[in-house]
């Protein structure tokens, strides 16, 4: 069982634990992302971008996160129906749970607290807090180091190809969810270690 193989489960937030909508899907698609070809060209390692590229991406992320925060304030996002049950079951099995997302750090911490996720998550980290965004693996590396778990016992669960590559660059396994933003064909091109239909399916994968 997948749950026997891993000790630390790291989850993306938007589109993974939160459901995606047509508006959210369109907004995230408009956000500049690394192409799969470009990420594949890196192999299994990540090399830092130039300072100019980092600043440009940082500005883009700030604008996107501000717009998305406004949307969330209006529509009050809810968790996927199976999110809390899945996190609860992982904790019952003695697993460590973390959240790692590109979301604005203030919105991420407010939402995870208000939606009851912090009750089951041992750590919540935003790329915004460390100014290193996916596919840079710095955030995942920091989480793995914080818990002192061998990378072979860690897995990152996300709904986009960039999540798969972020996990790969960090040297851990990945599980792609089909009920998020990226379509199945895009996820497959990224070559995740596992593909699950829903969060609940993670508990039964082999």
C-alpha positions in Angstrom: 0.0 0.0 0.0 1.1 3.5 -0.8 0.3 4.6 2.8 2.7 1.9 4.1 5.5 3.1 1.8 5.6 6.7 2.9 5.9 8.5 6.2 5.6 12.1 5.2 2.7 13.2 3.0 3.1 16.8 1.5 0.0 18.3 -0.1 -0.4 21.2 -2.5 -3.3 23.5 -1.6 -5.3 25.1 -4.5 -6.8 22.4 -6.7 -5.5 19.6 -4.5 -7.2 20.1 -1.1 -9.4 22.9 -2.4 -11.7 22.1 -5.3 -11.1 23.9 -8.6 -13.8 25.9 -10.4 -14.0 27.1 -14.0 -12.9 30.6 -12.8 -10.0 29.2 -10.8 -9.0 26.8 -13.6 -8.9 29.7 -16.1 -7.0 32.0 -13.7 -4.3 29.4 -13.0 -3.9 28.6 -16.7 -3.3 32.3 -17.4 -0.6 32.4 -14.8 2.8 31.9 -16.5 4.2 28.5 -15.8 7.2 26.6 -16.9 6.4 24.4 -19.9 6.7 20.7 -19.5 9.4 20.6 -22.2 11.4 23.2 -20.3 11.1 21.3 -17.0 11.9 18.0 -18.7 15.0 19.6 -20.1 16.3 20.0 -16.6 16.4 16.2 -16.0 16.2 15.4 -12.3 17.9 18.6 -11.0 16.9 22.2 -10.7 19.3 25.1 -11.4 18.5 28.5 -10.1 17.2 31.1 -12.5 18.9 34.5 -13.0 18.1 37.2 -10.4 16.2 39.1 -13.1 14.0 36.0 -13.9 13.4 35.5 -10.2 12.3 39.1 -9.6 10.0 38.9 -12.7 8.4 35.7 -11.5 8.0 37.1 -8.0 6.1 40.1 -9.3 3.9 37.8 -11.4 3.2 35.6 -8.4 2.3 38.7 -6.2 -0.2 40.0 -8.8 -1.8 36.5 -9.2 -2.0 35.8 -5.5 -3.6 39.2 -4.8 -6.2 38.6 -7.5 -6.8 35.1 -6.3 -7.1 36.3 -2.7 -9.8 38.8 -3.7 -11.7 35.9 -5.4 -11.4 33.7 -2.4 -12.5 36.5 -0.1 -15.7 36.8 -2.1 -16.5 33.2 -2.8 -15.1 31.7 0.5 -13.5 28.5 -0.8 -14.4 25.1 0.8 -12.4 21.9 1.0 -12.9 19.0 -1.3 -15.5 16.7 0.3 -12.9 14.0 1.0 -10.0 16.3 2.1 -10.4 16.3 5.9 -11.3 12.6 6.0 -8.2 11.8 4.0 -5.9 13.9 6.3 -7.6 12.4 9.4 -7.0 8.9 8.2 -3.3 9.6 7.5 -2.9 11.0 11.0 -4.6 7.9 12.4 -2.1 5.8 10.6 0.7 7.8 12.3 1.8 9.7 9.2 3.3 13.2 9.1 1.3 15.7 7.0 2.5 19.0 5.5 1.0 21.6 3.1 3.3 23.3 0.6 1.8 25.7 -1.9 2.6 28.7 -4.1 -0.4 30.5 -2.5 0.0 33.8 -0.7 1.3 33.0 2.7 -1.4 35.0 4.6 -4.2 33.5 2.6 -2.8 30.0 3.0 -2.5 30.2 6.8 -5.9 31.8 7.2 -7.7 29.3 5.0 -6.0 26.2 6.4 -6.9 27.4 9.9 -10.5 28.4 9.2 -11.1 25.2 7.2 -9.8 23.0 10.0 -6.8 21.6 8.1 -4.2 22.8 10.7 -5.7 20.2 13.1 -4.2 17.5 10.9 -1.3 19.3 9.2 2.0 19.3 11.1 3.4 22.1 9.0 2.0 24.7 6.5 4.5 26.4 4.2 4.0 28.9 1.4 6.6 29.5 -1.4 5.7 33.1 -0.9 7.3 32.9 2.6 10.7 31.8 1.3 10.5 33.6 -2.1 11.3 30.4 -4.0 8.4 29.2 -6.2 7.7 25.9 -7.9 9.4 24.1 -9.6 12.2 25.2 -7.3 12.4 22.4 -4.8 13.6 24.5 -1.9 10.2 24.4 -0.1 9.9 20.7 -0.2 13.6 20.3 0.8 12.9 22.5 3.8 9.9 20.5 4.9 11.7 17.1 4.5 14.7 18.5 6.5 12.4 19.8 9.2 10.9 16.4 9.8 14.1 14.5 9.3 12.5 11.9 7.1 14.4 10.0 4.4 13.4 11.2 1.0 12.5 7.7 -0.1 9.7 7.9 2.6 8.3 11.2 1.4 5.7 12.0 -1.3 4.2 15.2 -2.7 0.5 15.2 -3.8 -0.6 17.9 -6.3 -2.9 18.6 -9.2 -0.5 20.1 -11.8 2.5 19.0 -13.8 4.6 21.6 -12.0 3.9 19.8 -8.7 5.3 16.6 -10.2 8.5 18.3 -11.4 8.9 20.1 -8.0 8.8 16.7 -6.3 11.2 15.2 -8.8 13.7 18.1 -8.4 13.5 17.6 -4.6 14.3 13.9 -5.0 11.0 12.6 -3.7 8.0 10.7 -5.3 4.9 12.4 -6.5 1.2 11.6 -6.9 -0.9 13.6 -9.4 -4.6 14.1 -8.8 -7.0 14.0 -11.8 -9.7 16.2 -10.2 -7.6 19.4 -10.2 -6.5 21.9 -12.8 -4.3 20.1 -15.2 -6.0 17.5 -17.5 -4.9 13.9 -17.3 -2.9 14.1 -20.6 -0.8 16.9 -19.2 -0.2 15.1 -15.9 0.9 11.9 -17.7 3.5 13.8 -19.7 5.0 14.9 -16.4 5.4 11.2 -15.4 4.3 11.2 -11.8 5.0 8.1 -9.7 1.3 7.7 -9.0 -2.0 9.0 -10.4 -5.1 9.2 -8.3 -8.6 10.1 -9.2 -9.4 11.7 -5.9 -7.8 12.4 -2.5 -9.5 9.4 -1.0 -8.0 7.1 -3.6 -4.6 7.8 -2.2 -5.5 5.7 0.8 -6.0 2.6 -1.5 -3.2 3.0 -4.1 -0.6 0.2 -4.3 
